[in-house]
Amino acid sequence: MARFLLVHGSCHGAWCWRDLIPQLESLGHAAIAIDQPGSGDDPTPYADVTLGACRDAVLATSAPDTIVVGHSWGGYPISAAAERDPDAMRALVFLCAYVPEPGLSMVDMRKRGPRQTIADAVVRAPDGLTYTILPDRVPDLFYHDCPAETVDYALARLGPQPILPQTTPLDLTERFHSVPKFYIRGDEDRTIPPEYQIAMTRNWPSEGVFAMPTSHSPFFADPAGLAARLDRIAGAI
């Protein structure tokens, strides 16, 4: 049995793992999902949400036996947590996620992508603290292969995304590199282009990279398939 910590991406919350957690539990694993600061039900004021705060939220829930899974932007706080305390986790799993490059913020990395799929769907709040995604663009960007009920469930829960942590560069050292890493790619991802996900893992061992024929949200599109891949990862470490 493995213990998984699930860290959501932009505008999401712990709620997005609704369908994956029971699938992992059916395979004998334990799974915990958290809200990042200022997201989901977390009450942190947007002005106080930093990359460090997101990192600390991961570390507060992780443990040496924990496999930490980060979706999309969640690749940044899980990487920052590994950099701060590599002994606080068993491995990292990047799920359709940004793998940070030293000295670059998440926004820097998005701009370096081969295609800009989401920039024109982002609406910045007047106070400059958060952004949201145009509701009519959300289904195609995030959930184009997900059940209609799931899309309705998600649309009712998406919230503002604090901007500051995503514009903060992250420096990485051997501490981060010492943690075992795996990647699960969505080959029909319309948010982070699949070719960019391939590029981010080009030098990774092939046995550490998995592909799914899904959108940006495999936890809704194919939770059983995602759980099976996480099960394989748990068995490999």
Residue, then its C-alpha position, 0 to 999 in steps of 0.5 A: m500500500a502507498r500513501f498519495l498526496l494529491v495537489h491540484g492545479s490552477c483554479h481547482g481545489a481538493w474537490c477535483w480528485r473526487d473520482l480518483i481517490p476511491q479508485l486508489e483506495s480500491l487498489g489498497h492505497a491511501a490518498i489525501a487531497i489538499d486545497q492550496p492556499g487561497s483555493g478551494d475552501d482554504p481561507t488564505p487572503y489572495a494577497d498572502v498566497t505565495l509560492g512559499a505558502c503553497r510549498d509549505a501546504v504540501l510539506a505540512t501534509s507530506a511524510p517520508d512515505t508519501i508519493v506527492v502528485g501535482h497536477s498542472w501548476g501543482g508541479y511547482p509547489i511540489s517541486a518547491a517542497a522537494e527542494r526545501d525538504p527532499d526527505a519529506m516525500r517518497a517520490l514526485v509525480f507530475l500529472c500533465a504538469y509543469v516541471p520547473e526549470p531553475g530560475l523560471s516561474m510557471v508563467d515563464m514556462r508557459k510562455r516558452g511553450p510551443r503553442q499558447t492555448i490558454a492565454d486568451a482565456v485568462v481574465r485578470a481581476p481588477d486588483g491584479l491578485t488573481y485570474t479566472i478562466l472564461p467559463d465558455r472556454v473551460p470545457d474545451l481547455f480542461y474537460h473535453d473528454c469528461p462526462a457531462e455531469t463531471v463538467d457541470y460539477a467542475l464548472a460550479r467549483l472553479g475559482p480564482q487563481p492567485i497570480l503571485p505564486q505563478t510569477t515567482p521563479l523557483d531555483l532548484t538544486e541537487r536536493f530537488h534532483s535527489v527525489p525520484k520523479f515520474y510523469i503522466r502525460g495527457d496526449e490530448d491535453r489542450t492546456i499544456p501541449p502534449e509536445y511540451q510535456i514530451a519536451m519537459t521529460r525528454n531526458w527522463p528514463s522511459e520507465g518513469v514516463f507514462a502516457m494517457p489518451t486523455s485531456h488535461s484532466p485524467f482524474f475526471a476523464d479516466p480515473a481508473g486508468l490514472a489510478a492504475r498508472l499511479d499503482r504501477i509507480a508505487g510498485a516501482i519505488 
